[in-house]
Amino acid sequence: MLDPIKHKDWEIAEDAMKKLPDVEHFREKMGLLPDEIIPYGKTPKLDFLKIMNRLKDKPDGKFIEVTAISPTPLGEGKSTTSLGLIQGLGYLGKNVGGCLRQPSGGPTFNVKGTAAGGGNALLIPMTEFSLGLTGDINDIMNAHNLAMVALNARMQHERNYDDAKLAEIGIKRLDIDPERIELGWVIDFCAQCLRHIRIGMGGGERNGFEVDSKFGIAVGSELMAILSVATDLKDLRDRIGKIIVAYNKKGDPVTTADLEVDGAMAAWMRNTINPTLCYTVEHQPCLIHAGPFANIAIGQSSIIGDRLALKLFDYHVTESGFAADIGFEKFWNVKCRLSGLKPHVSVLVATVRALKMHGGGPSVTPGRPLPKEYTEQNLELLEKGTCNLFHHVDNVKKSGINPVVCINKFYTDTPEEIALIKRLCAEQGVRCALSEHWQYGGKGAEELATLVIEACEEETELKYLYDLSTPLRERVEKIAKEVYGADGVDWEPLALEKAKRFESDPYYADFATMMVKTHLSLSHDPTLKGVPTGWRLPIRDILVYGGAKFLCPMAGAISMMPGTSSNPAFRRIDIDTDTGAVSGIF
């Protein structure tokens, strides 16, 4: 085991890869048959349909979810903790695995870096994991952009041809309204210059239909959302045909099925239903499947991945993106409801750094040195900031799931700071473990793993925040007040008009409510830390994902296309021209 204080993550990953057993070892360890592995080097796919058909009657293992307090812009280590917990349970001799999300190229080449964990709680092969893996995101991009190709081509042909000519080639006029196009293009990078574009320029009949358009990031695509919630290939195929790409001039939705492109999109997506097998640096198996963002999407690995992992492992660990007000709320009220799965434990990751920020500490800015308040002992700031921690603890308790607080230790944290958090948790009657997985791997997560096993043995009763019969505006009001701590909700005219329309149409009655909000605060304002009071949640618009069956109320100024910073990670990523090894990924 390398010292993460002296070695970079990619060096630790390379060292662990040298000792990684072959795929046959993991096939036997997980009890898989030879034809249930789809070869792809060290990262094969697992044939979901075959495995689930064989193991459908096998009891599920223990289901463990990992979430966090409201983070600093640097993140507080949920992926690192998830991997450290898998390693800690493995250290205790448990049959354990997990399912995590695939990272987007946007943050990998920007400021946040990959989602491979860090230090000695790391996913391998780190390079392949960070740079596309087995191609699921590329398949999603191709399928999504094919729908845009079909849309623009149809608009061009309907402009150029009369009804007789369209009928001759077997096309029904859709009469698409160019002012009501819902879908844009996607790319898996942060490219703010593509947020608002105009396509089809050049004039004439041959250059497409000139219209305003846009790009979003690939992991925010509805296809990624569909992959996250689909239960099998048939469900995936059915949902793809219901994606709303635009509206016609009468106001009726135009879908991918109307464009007759849904079958071809499904063909691009056919292999994406099979999770990819990766590993921790201590060689426990970890499935990778789906990769939606949490502030603009569901923020979870897939239902397919959870179903499969619960059959293969006695303890299954998954992660929800961002904090318990966003990722966990969606896990609780959307993912669990759609899957029918009931988790035993939610691990709530906290760091001394983030708690000090919520206690009134100075701003934390990516790329700049941390102010001394975060690297030197300050018990006053720390105690003030625990209000954010216990707000999130209460959110988990409302679901009926057992919370376990994990102090993700940084090597600058002092014993007095750790003792203060543990004492305050004890006073609140909440399990709390110190975990040093970043520095010491599975052995450093032993205390956390032990408390998680203990919590798994207790009976839990999952309770949703709202019934499916609850109207949209009442759902949003309940989430705003009970999860975020708002005084109420203010609907801007566009959002209010849409909300009334959705509530009056029975077609949308069973659509999930997928909130879109900043992850940096319990509120819509990323500058408000701790537990803000005396505020109301503004809803400015509602996005519709017809195939995923999501209604997405948008709070605050959230962009579907992030921007690239002035000091992005791609400046430091390179290859060794002799070996092809990649360096600089973090």
Salt bridges, closest charged atoms under 4 A:
ASP15 OD2 - LYS19 NZ 3.09
GLU24 OE2 - ARG27 NH2 2.53
ASP35 OD2 - LYS50 NZ 3.80
GLU36 OE2 - ARG54 NE 2.68
ASP60 OD1 - LYS311 NZ 3.06
GLU76 OE1 - ARG353 NH2 3.23
ASP136 OD1 - LYS45 NZ 2.96
GLU158 OE2 - ARG154 NH1 3.75
ASP163 OD1 - ARG173 NE 2.56
GLU168 OE2 - LYS165 NZ 3.91
ASP175 OD1 - LYS249 NZ 3.79
GLU210 OE2 - ARG198 NE 2.97
ASP212 OD1 - ARG198 NH1 2.73
ASP235 OD1 - ARG239 NE 3.17
ASP238 OD2 - LYS234 NZ 2.96
GLU260 OE1 - ARG154 NH2 3.88
ASP262 OD2 - ARG237 NH1 3.12
ASP306 OD1 - HIS316 NE2 2.76
ASP306 OD2 - LYS335 NZ 2.63
GLU319 OE2 - ARG101 NH2 3.59
ASP325 OD2 - LYS517 NZ 2.75
GLU380 OE2 - LYS384 NZ 3.41
GLU417 OE2 - LYS356 NZ 2.73
GLU427 OE2 - ARG423 NH1 2.85
GLU447 OE2 - LYS422 NZ 2.63
GLU454 OE2 - ARG431 NE 2.82
GLU458 OE2 - ARG431 NH2 2.44
GLU477 OE2 - LYS481 NZ 3.31
ASP490 OD1 - ARG536 NE 2.78
GLU497 OE2 - ARG501 NE 3.41
GLU503 OE1 - ARG473 NH2 2.61
ASP510 OD2 - LYS549 NZ 2.69
ASP541 OD1 - LYS498 NZ 2.79
